[in-house]
Amino acid sequence: MIDYLNEHKNMFMAGLAAFCVAMMIISATVEFGTGFLRRSAGFVFVPVMSAFSNTGGWIAGRVGSIVNIGTLEAENTRLRAENEKLTLLLGLAETRVDHLAEIEQLLYVYDSIFSDFSVMGAYIFARDMGIWYSTPLIRAGRNAGVAVGMPVVTGALFGRITEVGHNYARIRTIIEDTSSIAVFGERTGDEGFARGDHSLMLQGLMRLDFSSQNAEFAVGDMIKTSALSSFFPPGLLVGEIIEIRTAPGGSRHAIVQPLADIASARMVLVLMDSFEFELQ
């Protein structure tokens, strides 16, 4: 309706104007014979012309108001859509800031720890849900040179590549129950094996079995990969001992809290070297 009035407003006003002109011409040219008739014609036509003029002005004003209301409604709709878009962009911008902070942290880790390695940054785009835990998938595969067995790190050991596709790779994290890592205690040099344990996985923890029951492990000790490791270069941080447990038979083992954020890390570094290293 608003569009129709807007489109035909000028035609309507032109018609009113033509009618009024026609009435003026008639009043000027028609001979009525007597003054009475002429006065009668004026008495009839003048009010009619005035009424039409006023009516035309009122209608034009109403049409203009309706058109203005429609324009304002359209503008409000446009502004509302732009506001929603800006809100969405703000959310994306905040997400990108979060990612930027994580990227900066990885760059710092690279500069301070892994600068002697060939590395590739990778984004965790999905996590396959297993029986006990989720398996991270990164957006890099054979097309980027990723191969099975390559270690994956953040600020500490995260896991290793166990499956590679054309443009993705699957990571086995260090807390999965099929994971076993030769490690040593940074404080004493005593060795052991940090293993995934299904009873600890959901807590994000690992079990450390000592190579010797005389080993001097203690709460707070930092654990690193040892030169005996089959899959990882030596000297990578693994985690911190948070508890020492003694079994009924007297054997001991420790509970390790990994230093890598296994559950929520979104970006990782893949170590691309062949790993022929000597323990520093």
Secondary structure, DSSP 8 states (H G I E B T S, - for coil): -HHHHHHHHHHHHHHHHHHHHHHHHHHHH---SSHHHHHHHHHHHHHHHHHHHHHHHHHHHHHHHHHHHHHHHHHHHHHHHHHHHHHHHHHHHHHHHHHHHHHHHHHHHIIIIITTS-EEEEEEEEEEE-SSSEEEEES--GGGT--TT-EEESSSEEEEEEEE-SS-EEEEETTSTT-EEEEEETTT--EEEEE--HHHHTTT-EEEEESSTT----TT-EEEE-TT-SSS-TT-EEEEEEEEEE-TTS-EEEEEEESS-TTT--EEEEE-S-------
